[in-house]
Amino acid sequence: MANKTRLFNIRITYDKHARFKKYAEEKGLSMGGILLGYIDTLLDGTGEVHGFEEGGRVTAKWDDPLDAIRDQYRPGEDF
């Protein structure tokens, strides 16, 4: 019986996705293939984890696109 596979989704910014896609195309690889290769190196002990600081995960900063206008309306006055 063939190995079953699962779909694996991640959240990534549009900019980072575009840059990763360009990188993969320049190397002649698929984005999925790069990620699967990285995961394989982690699982077989030959690779290192990146994106973590000692003691915990590094979380990407999220910029709220509505941050500049969030406080301009007052409940009961404007709506």
C-alpha positions as CSV (number, residue, x, y, z in Angstrom):
1,M,0.0,0.0,0.0
2,A,1.3,3.5,-0.9
3,N,2.1,6.0,1.7
4,K,-0.8,8.3,2.4
5,T,-0.2,12.0,2.4
6,R,-1.7,14.9,4.2
7,L,-2.2,18.5,3.1
8,F,-0.1,20.9,5.4
9,N,-1.1,24.5,5.4
10,I,0.9,27.4,6.9
11,R,0.3,31.1,7.2
12,I,2.9,33.2,5.4
13,T,2.9,36.9,4.3
14,Y,2.3,37.7,0.7
15,D,5.8,39.2,0.4
16,K,7.5,36.2,2.0
17,H,5.5,33.8,-0.3
18,A,6.5,35.8,-3.4
19,R,10.2,35.9,-2.4
20,F,10.2,32.1,-1.6
21,K,8.4,31.3,-4.9
22,K,11.1,33.4,-6.7
23,Y,13.9,31.6,-4.8
24,A,12.4,28.2,-5.7
25,E,12.0,29.1,-9.3
26,E,15.6,30.3,-9.5
27,K,16.8,27.0,-8.1
28,G,14.5,25.0,-10.3
29,L,12.7,23.5,-7.3
30,S,9.2,23.4,-6.0
31,M,8.4,25.3,-2.8
32,G,6.9,22.1,-1.4
33,G,10.0,20.1,-2.3
34,I,12.2,22.6,-0.5
35,L,10.0,22.4,2.6
36,L,9.8,18.6,2.5
37,G,13.6,18.4,2.1
38,Y,14.0,20.7,5.2
39,I,11.6,18.6,7.2
40,D,13.5,15.4,6.3
41,T,16.8,16.9,7.5
42,L,15.2,17.8,10.8
43,L,13.8,14.3,11.2
44,D,17.0,12.5,10.3
45,G,19.1,14.7,12.6
46,T,21.2,16.3,9.9
47,G,19.5,19.7,9.8
48,E,19.1,22.5,12.3
49,V,15.9,24.3,13.4
50,H,15.9,27.9,12.3
51,G,13.6,30.7,13.5
52,F,13.7,30.0,17.2
53,E,15.5,31.7,20.0
54,E,16.7,30.0,23.1
55,G,13.7,29.2,25.3
56,G,11.0,29.6,22.7
57,R,9.5,30.4,19.4
58,V,10.1,33.6,17.5
59,T,6.7,34.9,16.4
60,A,6.4,37.1,13.3
61,K,5.1,40.6,14.0
62,W,1.7,41.2,12.5
63,D,0.8,44.7,11.4
64,D,-2.9,45.6,11.6
65,P,-3.8,47.2,8.3
66,L,-6.6,49.1,10.0
67,D,-4.5,50.3,12.9
68,A,-4.3,53.9,11.6
69,I,-8.1,54.3,11.6
70,R,-9.3,52.1,14.5
71,D,-9.8,54.9,16.9
72,Q,-11.3,57.5,14.6
73,Y,-15.0,56.5,15.2
74,R,-16.8,56.7,18.5
75,P,-19.7,54.3,19.5
76,G,-22.9,56.3,19.9
77,E,-21.5,59.3,18.0
78,D,-20.5,57.9,14.6
79,F,-22.5,54.7,14.5
